[in-house]
């Protein structure tokens, strides 16, 4: 028996459905296979992921899957993240593909048959994409933004009915047990909305040396 392919794009499943007679497609003329279109944004994300170190990959994994992983296997992390990114990308392309398929079915007079077939498929709502700053690699120390206090500094921000304490690290920011690459990501985690992180924490200007001396 041939091994199964866990990364099957669904084409094999569709062929099996047709073979079992669950969907009787209309006779259509043979058309050339369309070219595969790769989203430049997806290609850029995959390229960045392939260059990351294990601790960076674990952070991206959390943003991509919505949960933590303790794995330090770089090859596994890269494969898991890039596979998931492609799944997310396909989920955003599917509504457009289905709309085109419906128009084709209408043109060939089998709209009702195609609609009945679609009712047998599972929902295909687009999967939310991870925030873009999840894929930003940490700046080198010499290129550190002057608005960011030195590592070890604790930023306190009152929001809602509580205070949030954020620790500045060498390569990001810690809020509780979670590490973030940018203050904007921290602000979003706290508020649930997009914020300019520097404005949210009152660091929209370069931090003066006098302030640093009193807050380290």
Helices and strands as residue ranges (DSSP letters): H 11-20, H 40-49, H 54-65, H 74-107, H 111-118, G 132-135, G 141-143, E 154-159, E 162-169, E 172-175, E 178-180, H 183-191, H 197-200, H 209-215
